[in-house]
Amino acid sequence: MSVSRLSPLLLLLAALFLPAARAADAGPSFDCKRAATPVEHEICRKPYLAAYDRQIAALYGEALGVLDAEDAGQLRADQKT
């Protein structure tokens, strides 16, 4: 599966799982002590954003698990831009 075809799939999956994220009680997928940007600080301050972050991180990990090495590398590169 190519990265260009995977992006809409990730968005659809995120939209399906985001309502469940409202019952958040844990922090985001990253260490808030290392938060460096205003967006990261906001995610750390708001539990519902932290829940969304965890959901997206889980979906991203699942996507990397089903891609071949080349497509996984392209997805990682796309996330850095």
KELUM-895789 format. One line per field, with one value per residue: z, y, x of N, C-alpha, C, CB in turn; residue number from 1. Coordinates in steps of 0.2 Angstrom, whole numbers, plus 5000, padded with zeros to 4 digits. Each point is the difference from the previous one (the first is absolute). Glycine has a CB too. Layout:
nw <- (Z;...)
nv <- (Y;...)
nu <- (X;...)
caw <- (Z;...)
cav <- (Y;...)
cau <- (X;...)
cw <- (Z;...)
cv <- (Y;...)
cu <- (X;...)
cbw <- (Z;...)
cbv <- (Y;...)
cbu <- (X;...)
nr <- (NUM;...)
% end
This chain:
nw <- (5000;4990;5014;4991;5008;5015;4999;4999;5011;5010;4998;5003;5014;5006;4998;5008;5013;5002;5009;5008;5003;5010;5010;5000;5013;4990;4999;4986;4996;5010;5014;5003;5002;4984;5000;4989;4997;5009;4997;5014;5010;4994;5003;5015;5002;4995;5010;4985;4995;5007;4991;4986;5004;5002;4986;4993;5007;4995;4985;4999;5005;4989;4988;5005;4999;4984;4995;4993;5010;4990;5009;5013;4993;4995;5015;5005;4989;5004;5015;4994;4993)
nv <- (4994;5011;5006;5003;4989;5006;5015;4994;4989;5012;5008;4987;4997;5015;4999;4986;5006;5015;4993;4992;5015;5004;4989;5012;4992;5003;5013;5001;4987;5010;4998;5011;5000;5003;5012;5006;5005;5010;4985;4995;5010;4995;4985;5004;5007;4987;4985;5003;5002;4986;4993;5005;4994;4985;5000;5004;4989;4988;5005;5001;4985;4995;5007;4993;4986;5002;5006;4988;5006;5009;5004;5002;5011;5008;5001;5006;5011;5005;5003;5011;5010)
nu <- (5004;5008;5003;4988;4991;5004;4993;4985;5004;5004;4987;4992;5007;4997;4984;5000;5008;4994;4988;5011;5007;4987;5007;5015;5003;5014;5007;4997;5004;5009;5005;4987;5016;5000;4987;5011;4984;4992;4997;5007;4991;4986;5003;5002;4986;4991;4999;4997;5016;5004;4989;5007;5014;4994;4993;5014;5009;4990;5001;5016;5001;4990;5009;5013;4992;4997;5015;5007;5011;4993;4988;5009;5008;4987;4994;5014;5000;4985;5005;5011;4988)
caw <- (5000;4999;5005;4998;5001;5007;5003;5001;5005;5007;5002;5001;5006;5005;5001;5004;5006;5004;5005;5006;5004;5005;5006;5002;5007;5000;4996;4992;4998;5001;5006;5001;5003;4994;4995;4998;4996;5003;4999;5005;5006;5000;5000;5007;5004;4999;5000;4993;4995;5002;4998;4993;4998;5001;4995;4993;5001;4999;4993;4997;5001;4996;4993;4999;5000;4994;4994;4998;5002;4996;5002;5007;5000;4997;5004;5006;4997;4999;5007;5002;4996)
cav <- (5006;5006;5005;5004;4996;4999;5006;5000;4995;5002;5005;4997;4997;5004;5003;4995;4999;5006;5001;4996;5003;5005;4997;4999;5001;5000;5005;4999;4995;5003;5002;5007;5003;5002;5004;5006;5005;5002;4994;4995;5002;4999;4993;4998;5003;4998;4993;4997;5000;4995;4994;5000;4999;4993;4996;5001;4997;4993;4998;5001;4994;4995;5001;4998;4992;4996;5002;4997;5004;5007;5004;5003;5005;5006;5003;5004;5007;5004;5002;5005;5006)
cau <- (4996;5004;4999;4995;4994;4999;4998;4993;4998;5001;4995;4993;5000;5001;4993;4996;5002;5000;4995;5001;5006;4998;5000;5007;5003;5008;5003;5002;5005;5007;5002;4998;5006;5004;4996;5004;4997;4993;4996;5001;4998;4993;4999;5001;4995;4993;5000;4996;5005;5004;4997;5000;5007;5002;4997;5003;5007;4999;4998;5006;5003;4997;5001;5007;5000;4997;5003;5007;5005;5000;4995;5001;5005;4997;4995;5003;5002;4994;4998;5005;4999)
cw <- (5000;5006;4998;5001;5008;5004;5001;5005;5007;5003;5002;5007;5006;5001;5004;5007;5005;5005;5006;5004;5005;5007;5003;5007;5001;4995;4992;4999;5001;5007;5001;5003;4994;4995;4999;4996;5004;4999;5005;5007;5001;5000;5007;5005;5000;4999;4993;4995;5001;4998;4993;4998;5001;4994;4993;5000;4999;4993;4996;5001;4996;4993;4999;5000;4994;4994;4999;5002;4996;5001;5007;5000;4997;5005;5006;4997;4999;5007;5002;4997;5002)
cv <- (5006;5005;5005;4997;4999;5006;5001;4995;5002;5005;4997;4996;5004;5003;4995;4999;5006;5001;4996;5003;5005;4997;5000;5001;4999;5005;4998;4995;5002;5003;5008;5004;5003;5004;5007;5005;5002;4994;4995;5001;5000;4993;4997;5003;4998;4993;4997;5001;4995;4993;4999;4998;4992;4996;5001;4996;4992;4999;5001;4993;4994;5001;4998;4992;4997;5003;4996;5005;5007;5004;5002;5005;5007;5003;5003;5007;5005;5003;5006;5007;5003)
cu <- (5004;4998;4994;4993;4999;4998;4992;4997;5002;4995;4993;5001;5001;4993;4996;5001;5000;4995;5002;5006;4997;5000;5008;5001;5007;5003;5001;5005;5007;5001;4999;5006;5005;4996;5003;4996;4993;4995;5001;4998;4993;4997;5001;4995;4993;4999;4996;5005;5005;4997;5000;5007;5002;4996;5003;5007;4999;4998;5006;5004;4998;5001;5008;5001;4998;5004;5007;5005;5000;4995;5000;5005;4997;4995;5004;5003;4995;4998;5005;4999;4994)
cbw <- (5006;4987;5003;4991;4989;4999;4996;4988;4991;4997;4993;4987;4994;4997;4990;4989;4995;4990;4991;4994;4990;4991;4998;4989;5004;5002;5011;4998;4992;4988;5001;5001;5010;5002;5004;5000;4989;4997;4987;4992;5001;4994;4988;4997;4999;4995;5013;5004;4999;5009;5010;4999;5004;5012;5006;4999;5008;5011;5002;5001;5011;5009;4999;5005;5012;5005;5001;4991;5004;4991;4992;5004;4999;4989;4997;5005;4994;4990;5003;5002;4990)
cbv <- (4994;4998;4999;5005;4994;4991;5005;5005;4991;4997;5008;4999;4991;5003;5007;4995;4991;5005;5002;4990;4998;5005;4993;5005;4996;4988;5003;5011;4996;5003;4991;4997;4993;4990;4995;4993;4995;5012;5003;4997;5007;5011;4998;4999;5010;5011;5001;5003;5012;5006;5001;5009;5012;5002;5002;5011;5009;4999;5004;5013;5004;4999;5009;5011;5001;4999;5012;4993;4990;4994;4994;4989;4991;4995;4991;4988;4993;4994;4989;4990;4995)
cbu <- (4991;5002;5012;5008;5001;5009;5011;4999;5002;5012;5006;4998;5006;5012;5001;4999;5006;5005;4992;4997;5007;4993;4989;5002;4989;4999;5006;4997;4992;5001;5008;4988;4999;5007;4990;5010;5005;5003;4999;5010;5010;5000;5003;5012;5007;4998;4999;4989;4998;5005;4992;4991;5003;5001;4989;4994;5004;4996;4989;5000;5003;4991;4991;5004;4999;4989;4995;4995;5007;5005;4993;4997;5009;5002;4992;5003;5009;4996;4995;5008;5006)
nr <- (1;2;3;4;5;6;7;8;9;10;11;12;13;14;15;16;17;18;19;20;21;22;23;24;25;26;27;28;29;30;31;32;33;34;35;36;37;38;39;40;41;42;43;44;45;46;47;48;49;50;51;52;53;54;55;56;57;58;59;60;61;62;63;64;65;66;67;68;69;70;71;72;73;74;75;76;77;78;79;80;81)
% end
